[in-house]
Amino acid sequence: MTILLDTGPLVALLDRRDAFHAWSTEQAGLLSSPFHTCEAVLTEAFFLVRRLSNGPGQLIELLQSNRIVCSFSYLTFDSRIHTLMQRYANVPMSFADACLVCMAEQGERSVFTLEGDFRIYRLKRNKPIPLITPGRKAR
């Protein structure tokens, strides 16, 4: 199963002071990498870790080591992303979340996230997205 990495656990892995650092680290150890993500998640993460000691450097190391792979192209799925953001405008759905949902629709994938919004989002045919979240163990 491919694991899709959201911003929350990515930042928590790099920030020892984050409330979810221990949980994210434990889950990341149980899951097989590489973790797949999108540029929107990376943009959010680089912004959030900018003040951590070597936060951006640590994130770059994860990317260069291929433990995290940016394997999504907005241009390939732009129409679907727009549709998702419109469908979930009342949540509201972020651009990064729309990209991850679109990625999840591409096959056997689970989203590694801290966000409860992913319990609301649905794959095509109204199927729930397989999640790795606090309270749900990695398989």
N, CA, C and O atoms as a DFTB+ gen file, in Angstrom:
556 C
 N C O
     1  1       0.840      -1.178       0.000
     2  2       0.000       0.000       0.000
     3  2       0.884       1.240       0.000
     4  3       1.861       1.314       0.746
     5  1       0.542       2.203      -0.830
     6  2       1.255       3.465      -0.892
     7  2       0.744       4.378       0.213
     8  3      -0.463       4.481       0.432
     9  1       1.658       5.038       0.906
    10  2       1.299       5.956       1.983
    11  2       1.458       7.384       1.476
    12  3       2.520       7.778       0.994
    13  1       0.375       8.150       1.597
    14  2       0.366       9.552       1.197
    15  2       0.554      10.405       2.446
    16  3      -0.203      10.286       3.409
    17  1       1.551      11.252       2.422
    18  2       1.945      12.036       3.596
    19  2       1.362      13.439       3.541
    20  3       1.570      14.178       2.579
    21  1       0.628      13.792       4.594
    22  2       0.051      15.122       4.734
    23  2       1.004      16.010       5.540
    24  3       1.981      15.530       6.116
    25  1       0.709      17.286       5.570
    26  2       1.570      18.278       6.218
    27  2       1.735      18.033       7.715
    28  3       2.849      18.106       8.233
    29  1       0.651      17.748       8.408
    30  2       0.700      17.611       9.866
    31  2       1.734      16.624      10.364
    32  3       2.599      17.002      11.154
    33  1       1.677      15.363       9.931
    34  2       2.673      14.413      10.416
    35  2       4.080      14.717       9.909
    36  3       5.061      14.414      10.588
    37  1       4.185      15.309       8.733
    38  2       5.508      15.672       8.210
    39  2       6.161      16.705       9.118
    40  3       7.324      16.554       9.492
    41  1       5.434      17.738       9.471
    42  2       5.969      18.766      10.371
    43  2       6.241      18.156      11.748
    44  3       7.269      18.448      12.359
    45  1       5.339      17.321      12.237
    46  2       5.511      16.698      13.551
    47  2       6.767      15.822      13.594
    48  3       7.430      15.746      14.629
    49  1       7.093      15.169      12.497
    50  2       8.317      14.370      12.454
    51  2       9.556      15.231      12.667
    52  3      10.531      14.780      13.269
    53  1       9.523      16.451      12.183
    54  2      10.695      17.336      12.244
    55  2      10.734      18.212      13.491
    56  3      11.791      18.734      13.847
    57  1       9.598      18.377      14.156
    58  2       9.504      19.275      15.310
    59  2       9.287      18.468      16.583
    60  3       8.180      18.002      16.855
    61  1      10.344      18.310      17.351
    62  2      10.268      17.522      18.588
    63  2       9.293      18.114      19.611
    64  3       8.856      17.408      20.520
    65  1       8.951      19.378      19.480
    66  2       8.018      20.028      20.406
    67  2       6.570      19.856      19.979
    68  3       5.659      20.203      20.731
    69  1       6.348      19.339      18.811
    70  2       4.983      19.141      18.310
    71  2       4.278      18.081      19.151
    72  3       4.873      17.061      19.501
    73  1       3.019      18.322      19.472
    74  2       2.234      17.387      20.291
    75  2       2.136      16.003      19.659
    76  3       1.939      15.016      20.368
    77  1       2.270      15.916      18.331
    78  2       2.151      14.634      17.632
    79  2       3.491      14.079      17.169
    80  3       3.529      13.165      16.345
    81  1       4.595      14.622      17.691
    82  2       5.920      14.157      17.269
    83  2       6.110      12.668      17.561
    84  3       6.486      11.907      16.670
    85  1       5.857      12.252      18.791
    86  2       6.070      10.846      19.166
    87  2       5.172       9.923      18.344
    88  3       5.628       8.899      17.836
    89  1       3.902      10.287      18.215
    90  2       2.977       9.450      17.449
    91  2       3.407       9.367      15.983
    92  3       3.432       8.279      15.407
    93  1       3.741      10.490      15.387
    94  2       4.140      10.508      13.972
    95  2       5.415       9.717      13.755
    96  3       5.539       8.995      12.766
    97  1       6.357       9.846      14.667
    98  2       7.618       9.104      14.570
    99  2       7.369       7.601      14.679
   100  3       7.935       6.811      13.924
   101  1       6.518       7.219      15.624
   102  2       6.179       5.793      15.791
   103  2       5.521       5.245      14.524
   104  3       5.909       4.187      14.028
   105  1       4.533       5.960      14.005
   106  2       3.833       5.501      12.810
   107  2       4.779       5.431      11.613
   108  3       4.742       4.466      10.849
   109  1       5.617       6.439      11.448
   110  2       6.559       6.450      10.322
   111  2       7.494       5.245      10.397
   112  3       7.906       4.712       9.367
   113  1       7.827       4.817      11.613
   114  2       8.671       3.632      11.784
   115  2       7.965       2.341      11.411
   116  3       8.612       1.373      11.012
   117  1       6.644       2.317      11.538
   118  2       5.864       1.122      11.215
   119  2       5.519       1.033       9.728
   120  3       5.227      -0.046       9.212
   121  1       5.558       2.169       9.055
   122  2       5.143       2.239       7.654
   123  2       6.348       2.121       6.738
   124  3       7.452       2.540       7.085
   125  1       6.123       1.546       5.562
   126  2       7.233       1.446       4.619
   127  2       7.306       2.716       3.779
   128  3       6.302       3.216       3.271
   129  1       8.514       3.209       3.655
   130  2       8.722       4.391       2.812
   131  2       9.189       3.903       1.448
   132  3       9.610       2.753       1.327
   133  1       9.129       4.722       0.443
   134  2       8.969       6.159       0.544
   135  2       7.509       6.550       0.754
   136  3       6.582       5.846       0.354
   137  1       7.346       7.709       1.403
   138  2       6.040       8.323       1.529
   139  2       5.854       9.212       0.307
   140  3       6.791       9.882      -0.128
   141  1       4.660       9.218      -0.240
   142  2       4.374      10.036      -1.411
   143  2       3.593      11.268      -0.978
   144  3       2.777      11.207      -0.058
   145  1       3.846      12.370      -1.641
   146  2       3.157      13.600      -1.320
   147  2       3.083      14.485      -2.557
   148  3       3.447      14.074      -3.659
   149  1       2.606      15.700      -2.353
   150  2       2.441      16.643      -3.458
   151  2       3.159      17.950      -3.117
   152  3       3.545      18.188      -1.972
   153  1       3.326      18.779      -4.127
   154  2       4.019      20.051      -3.924
   155  2       3.283      20.957      -2.937
   156  3       3.920      21.718      -2.208
   157  1       1.962      20.886      -2.905
   158  2       1.204      21.730      -1.975
   159  2       1.537      21.383      -0.531
   160  3       1.685      22.281       0.297
   161  1       1.659      20.101      -0.214
   162  2       2.041      19.679       1.131
   163  2       3.459      20.153       1.434
   164  3       3.728      20.650       2.527
   165  1       4.352      20.002       0.484
   166  2       5.736      20.446       0.705
   167  2       5.799      21.951       0.944
   168  3       6.555      22.409       1.801
   169  1       5.021      22.716       0.202
   170  2       4.990      24.169       0.388
   171  2       4.539      24.515       1.808
   172  3       5.163      25.334       2.484
   173  1       3.458      23.887       2.250
   174  2       2.977      24.128       3.615
   175  2       4.046      23.736       4.636
   176  3       4.310      24.480       5.581
   177  1       4.655      22.576       4.445
   178  2       5.648      22.086       5.400
   179  2       6.879      22.992       5.455
   180  3       7.356      23.316       6.542
   181  1       7.400      23.405       4.289
   182  2       8.562      24.297       4.295
   183  2       8.244      25.591       5.035
   184  3       9.092      26.122       5.751
   185  1       7.037      26.095       4.867
   186  2       6.646      27.317       5.580
   187  2       6.607      27.065       7.081
   188  3       7.112      27.879       7.854
   189  1       6.022      25.960       7.504
   190  2       5.841      25.691       8.927
   191  2       7.136      25.327       9.652
   192  3       7.240      25.559      10.857
   193  1       8.125      24.765       8.956
   194  2       9.380      24.375       9.622
   195  2      10.476      25.426       9.461
   196  3      11.607      25.208       9.895
   197  1      10.159      26.548       8.849
   198  2      11.185      27.550       8.555
   199  2      11.895      28.078       9.795
   200  3      13.049      28.498       9.708
   201  1      11.231      28.065      10.946
   202  2      11.832      28.599      12.171
   203  2      12.476      27.518      13.039
   204  3      13.106      27.828      14.051
   205  1      12.323      26.272      12.654
   206  2      12.981      25.196      13.397
   207  2      14.461      25.202      13.074
   208  3      14.865      25.571      11.971
   209  1      15.259      24.795      14.031
   210  2      16.690      24.684      13.777
   211  2      16.920      23.682      12.654
   212  3      16.663      22.490      12.821
   213  1      17.389      24.149      11.542
   214  2      17.627      23.343      10.343
   215  2      16.375      22.636       9.841
   216  3      16.472      21.590       9.198
   217  1      15.208      23.190      10.126
   218  2      13.952      22.588       9.657
   219  2      13.920      22.402       8.151
   220  3      13.688      21.288       7.683
   221  1      14.147      23.472       7.364
   222  2      14.161      23.293       5.904
   223  2      15.241      22.305       5.455
   224  3      15.027      21.527       4.525
   225  1      16.384      22.337       6.108
   226  2      17.463      21.404       5.752
   227  2      17.077      19.954       5.991
   228  3      17.388      19.078       5.183
   229  1      16.394      19.705       7.111
   230  2      15.940      18.343       7.403
   231  2      14.933      17.870       6.364
   232  3      14.962      16.717       5.935
   233  1      14.047      18.766       5.966
   234  2      13.040      18.418       4.958
   235  2      13.706      18.135       3.612
   236  3      13.323      17.200       2.909
   237  1      14.685      18.931       3.266
   238  2      15.435      18.694       2.026
   239  2      16.131      17.337       2.080
   240  3      16.158      16.611       1.086
   241  1      16.691      16.993       3.236
   242  2      17.350      15.685       3.391
   243  2      16.372      14.539       3.159
   244  3      16.715      13.554       2.505
   245  1      15.150      14.660       3.693
   246  2      14.137      13.615       3.481
   247  2      13.801      13.463       2.002
   248  3      13.589      12.352       1.517
   249  1      13.756      14.573       1.299
   250  2      13.468      14.536      -0.138
   251  2      14.655      13.961      -0.918
   252  3      14.468      13.129      -1.806
   253  1      15.858      14.395      -0.593
   254  2      17.036      13.908      -1.313
   255  2      17.304      12.429      -1.058
   256  3      17.868      11.741      -1.909
   257  1      16.902      11.943       0.108
   258  2      17.108      10.527       0.434
   259  2      16.003       9.648      -0.142
   260  3      16.051       8.423      -0.031
   261  1      15.001      10.288      -0.762
   262  2      13.843       9.593      -1.333
   263  2      12.976       8.898      -0.290
   264  3      12.227       7.981      -0.625
   265  1      13.069       9.323       0.969
   266  2      12.119       8.824       1.971
   267  2      10.765       9.477       1.748
   268  3       9.724       8.921       2.099
   269  1      10.796      10.675       1.155
   270  2       9.579      11.364       0.734
   271  2       9.730      11.659      -0.751
   272  3      10.746      12.196      -1.192
   273  1       8.706      11.300      -1.512
   274  2       8.725      11.489      -2.959
   275  2       7.545      12.370      -3.351
   276  3       6.405      12.111      -2.968
   277  1       7.835      13.400      -4.110
   278  2       6.777      14.258      -4.645
   279  2       6.345      13.633      -5.968
   280  3       7.016      13.783      -6.989
   281  1       5.219      12.932      -5.933
   282  2       4.826      12.110      -7.082
   283  2       3.478      12.520      -7.664
   284  3       2.696      11.671      -8.092
   285  1       3.213      13.805      -7.678
   286  2       1.908      14.281      -8.126
   287  2       2.075      15.534      -8.966
   288  3       2.889      16.403      -8.652
   289  1       1.302      15.618     -10.029
   290  2       1.336      16.792     -10.894
   291  2      -0.042      17.435     -10.951
   292  3      -1.010      16.819     -11.399
   293  1      -0.119      18.656     -10.502
   294  2      -1.380      19.396     -10.550
   295  2      -1.925      19.452     -11.968
   296  3      -3.127      19.287     -12.172
   297  1      -1.075      19.678     -12.935
   298  2      -1.528      19.838     -14.319
   299  2      -2.236      18.597     -14.853
   300  3      -3.114      18.704     -15.710
   301  1      -1.865      17.439     -14.360
   302  2      -2.493      16.196     -14.796
   303  2      -3.914      16.058     -14.240
   304  3      -4.775      15.450     -14.876
   305  1      -4.154      16.619     -13.060
   306  2      -5.420      16.407     -12.359
   307  2      -6.137      17.713     -12.015
   308  3      -6.979      17.726     -11.116
   309  1      -5.826      18.805     -12.704
   310  2      -6.375      20.108     -12.335
   311  2      -7.899      20.129     -12.290
   312  3      -8.476      20.707     -11.368
   313  1      -8.553      19.521     -13.249
   314  2     -10.011      19.513     -13.281
   315  2     -10.587      18.790     -12.071
   316  3     -11.534      19.274     -11.453
   317  1     -10.024      17.638     -11.730
   318  2     -10.506      16.871     -10.579
   319  2     -10.273      17.637      -9.280
   320  3     -11.130      17.627      -8.397
   321  1      -9.136      18.294      -9.153
   322  2      -8.829      19.078      -7.954
   323  2      -9.852      20.205      -7.791
   324  3     -10.350      20.445      -6.691
   325  1     -10.157      20.884      -8.880
   326  2     -11.136      21.970      -8.826
   327  2     -12.514      21.444      -8.419
   328  3     -13.216      22.067      -7.623
   329  1     -12.888      20.300      -8.972
   330  2     -14.178      19.682      -8.635
   331  2     -14.249      19.350      -7.147
   332  3     -15.254      19.622      -6.491
   333  1     -13.177      18.762      -6.620
   334  2     -13.145      18.414      -5.196
   335  2     -13.248      19.648      -4.313
   336  3     -13.989      19.651      -3.330
   337  1     -12.510      20.692      -4.656
   338  2     -12.539      21.912      -3.840
   339  2     -13.920      22.561      -3.857
   340  3     -14.355      23.131      -2.856
   341  1     -14.602      22.475      -4.984
   342  2     -15.959      23.011      -5.061
   343  2     -16.932      22.143      -4.254
   344  3     -17.793      22.662      -3.544
   345  1     -16.786      20.826      -4.369
   346  2     -17.680      19.914      -3.652
   347  2     -17.572      20.117      -2.138
   348  3     -18.579      20.077      -1.432
   349  1     -16.349      20.334      -1.641
   350  2     -16.125      20.460      -0.208
   351  2     -15.854      21.902       0.221
   352  3     -15.146      22.138       1.201
   353  1     -16.410      22.857      -0.504
   354  2     -16.213      24.281      -0.192
   355  2     -16.720      24.630       1.200
   356  3     -16.217      25.563       1.826
   357  1     -17.708      23.895       1.689
   358  2     -18.257      24.170       3.016
   359  2     -17.335      23.722       4.141
   360  3     -17.527      24.138       5.283
   361  1     -16.322      22.871       3.851
   362  2     -15.442      22.374       4.914
   363  2     -14.513      23.482       5.419
   364  3     -14.456      23.603       6.643
   365  1     -13.809      24.275       4.700
   366  2     -13.444      24.219       3.285
   367  2     -12.249      23.294       3.073
   368  3     -11.447      23.064       3.978
   369  1     -12.154      22.773       1.855
   370  2     -11.053      21.886       1.487
   371  2      -9.877      22.731       0.989
   372  3     -10.034      23.584       0.115
   373  1      -8.700      22.476       1.563
   374  2      -7.502      23.179       1.107
   375  2      -7.021      22.584      -0.215
   376  3      -7.404      21.476      -0.592
   377  1      -6.198      23.323      -0.890
   378  2      -5.594      22.843      -2.128
   379  2      -4.783      21.580      -1.871
   380  3      -4.857      20.626      -2.646
   381  1      -4.008      21.568      -0.789
   382  2      -3.202      20.386      -0.463
   383  2      -4.092      19.171      -0.208
   384  3      -3.791      18.073      -0.676
   385  1      -5.179      19.363       0.528
   386  2      -6.098      18.252       0.789
   387  2      -6.699      17.729      -0.509
   388  3      -6.820      16.517      -0.689
   389  1      -7.076      18.624      -1.409
   390  2      -7.636      18.199      -2.698
   391  2      -6.626      17.377      -3.486
   392  3      -6.988      16.380      -4.111
   393  1      -5.378      17.784      -3.461
   394  2      -4.337      17.021      -4.159
   395  2      -4.187      15.629      -3.542
   396  3      -4.076      14.642      -4.269
   397  1      -4.184      15.542      -2.213
   398  2      -4.045      14.243      -1.553
   399  2      -5.239      13.335      -1.826
   400  3      -5.065      12.135      -2.040
   401  1      -6.443      13.889      -1.822
   402  2      -7.623      13.071      -2.139
   403  2      -7.512      12.563      -3.570
   404  3      -7.790      11.395      -3.841
   405  1      -7.113      13.422      -4.465
   406  2      -6.937      13.020      -5.862
   407  2      -5.878      11.912      -5.962
   408  3      -6.054      10.951      -6.711
   409  1      -4.801      12.046      -5.223
   410  2      -3.775      11.000      -5.200
   411  2      -4.349       9.698      -4.656
   412  3      -4.050       8.622      -5.174
   413  1      -5.171       9.791      -3.614
   414  2      -5.764       8.596      -2.994
   415  2      -6.684       7.865      -3.963
   416  3      -6.873       6.653      -3.854
   417  1      -7.253       8.602      -4.906
   418  2      -8.148       7.982      -5.887
   419  2      -7.396       7.160      -6.932
   420  3      -8.019       6.463      -7.733
   421  1      -6.097       7.232      -6.930
   422  2      -5.306       6.577      -7.977
   423  2      -4.938       5.123      -7.667
   424  3      -4.230       4.499      -8.457
   425  1      -5.391       4.573      -6.557
   426  2      -5.094       3.168      -6.280
   427  2      -5.104       2.872      -4.792
   428  3      -5.714       3.596      -4.006
   429  1      -4.424       1.805      -4.416
   430  2      -4.358       1.361      -3.018
   431  2      -3.472       2.321      -2.238
   432  3      -2.248       2.192      -2.229
   433  1      -4.111       3.283      -1.583
   434  2      -3.368       4.323      -0.883
   435  2      -4.048       4.690       0.420
   436  3      -5.275       4.712       0.507
   437  1      -3.240       4.980       1.435
   438  2      -3.728       5.488       2.716
   439  2      -3.127       6.861       2.937
   440  3      -1.995       7.122       2.529
   441  1      -3.882       7.740       3.584
   442  2      -3.400       9.075       3.893
   443  2      -2.965       9.123       5.356
   444  3      -3.746       8.839       6.263
   445  1      -1.707       9.488       5.561
   446  2      -1.079       9.652       6.870
   447  2      -1.292      11.119       7.247
   448  3      -0.612      12.002       6.724
   449  1      -2.239      11.374       8.157
   450  2      -2.661      12.745       8.437
   451  2      -3.045      12.931       9.895
   452  3      -3.293      11.966      10.618
   453  1      -3.088      14.177      10.308
   454  2      -3.606      14.547      11.621
   455  2      -4.985      15.197      11.504
   456  3      -5.649      15.448      12.510
   457  1      -5.399      15.462      10.290
   458  2      -6.637      16.209      10.024
   459  2      -7.880      15.331      10.038
   460  3      -7.928      14.286       9.389
   461  1      -8.875      15.769      10.781
   462  2     -10.158      15.083      10.804
   463  2     -10.966      15.272       9.537
   464  3     -11.870      14.487       9.254
   465  1     -10.646      16.321       8.762
   466  2     -11.391      16.570       7.521
   467  2     -11.338      15.380       6.572
   468  3     -12.261      15.182       5.782
   469  1     -10.287      14.595       6.636
   470  2     -10.180      13.449       5.727
   471  2     -11.226      12.380       6.032
   472  3     -11.461      11.493       5.212
   473  1     -11.852      12.459       7.203
   474  2     -12.962      11.542       7.504
   475  2     -14.224      11.970       6.768
   476  3     -15.132      11.164       6.568
   477  1     -14.283      13.231       6.367
   478  2     -15.427      13.765       5.626
   479  2     -15.271      13.497       4.128
   480  3     -16.231      13.122       3.454
   481  1     -14.074      13.690       3.620
   482  2     -13.825      13.531       2.192
   483  2     -14.082      12.092       1.753
   484  3     -13.916      11.151       2.530
   485  1     -14.484      11.944       0.512
   486  2     -14.770      10.623      -0.041
   487  2     -14.071      10.440      -1.373
   488  3     -13.866      11.383      -2.138
   489  1     -13.709       9.176      -1.624
   490  2     -13.184       8.793      -2.925
   491  2     -14.359       8.676      -3.887
   492  3     -15.514       8.822      -3.487
   493  1     -14.067       8.420      -5.122
   494  2     -15.149       8.183      -6.083
   495  2     -16.011       7.034      -5.572
   496  3     -15.532       6.151      -4.860
   497  1     -17.270       7.056      -5.940
   498  2     -18.265       6.065      -5.495
   499  2     -18.518       6.143      -3.990
   500  3     -18.957       5.173      -3.373
   501  1     -18.234       7.314      -3.407
   502  2     -18.534       7.608      -2.006
   503  2     -17.800       6.710      -1.010
   504  3     -18.284       6.497       0.101
   505  1     -16.648       6.188      -1.394
   506  2     -15.873       5.333      -0.495
   507  2     -15.023       6.188       0.439
   508  3     -14.451       7.192       0.014
   509  1     -14.938       5.791       1.719
   510  2     -14.063       6.530       2.641
   511  2     -12.596       6.322       2.264
   512  3     -12.226       5.308       1.672
   513  1     -11.789       7.287       2.616
   514  2     -10.350       7.222       2.345
   515  2      -9.694       6.432       3.464
   516  3      -9.930       6.735       4.634
   517  1      -8.881       5.432       3.151
   518  2      -8.123       4.745       4.201
   519  2      -7.167       5.745       4.870
   520  3      -6.414       6.444       4.192
   521  1      -7.209       5.802       6.197
   522  2      -6.436       6.805       6.936
   523  2      -5.520       6.180       7.965
   524  3      -5.793       5.117       8.523
   525  1      -4.429       6.877       8.195
   526  2      -3.550       6.624       9.332
   527  2      -3.590       7.928      10.114
   528  3      -2.953       8.910       9.734
   529  1      -4.343       7.930      11.206
   530  2      -4.540       9.115      12.026
   531  2      -4.420       8.721      13.492
   532  3      -4.510       7.538      13.818
   533  1      -4.217       9.690      14.381
   534  2      -4.214       9.331      15.797
   535  2      -5.503       8.592      16.157
   536  3      -6.601       9.018      15.797
   537  1      -5.351       7.508      16.855
   538  2      -6.501       6.668      17.176
   539  2      -6.674       5.516      16.200
   540  3      -7.441       4.586      16.452
   541  1      -5.961       5.584      15.088
   542  2      -5.973       4.495      14.098
   543  2      -4.526       4.106      13.833
   544  3      -3.730       4.940      13.401
   545  1      -4.188       2.891      14.079
   546  2      -2.817       2.402      13.916
   547  2      -2.478       2.137      12.463
   548  3      -3.347       1.832      11.647
   549  1      -1.198       2.261      12.158
   550  2      -0.711       1.865      10.832
   551  2      -0.838       0.365      10.714
   552  3      -0.716      -0.364      11.698
   553  1      -1.086      -0.092       9.489
   554  2      -1.243      -1.546       9.263
   555  2      -0.049      -2.099       8.556
   556  3       0.006      -3.297       8.280
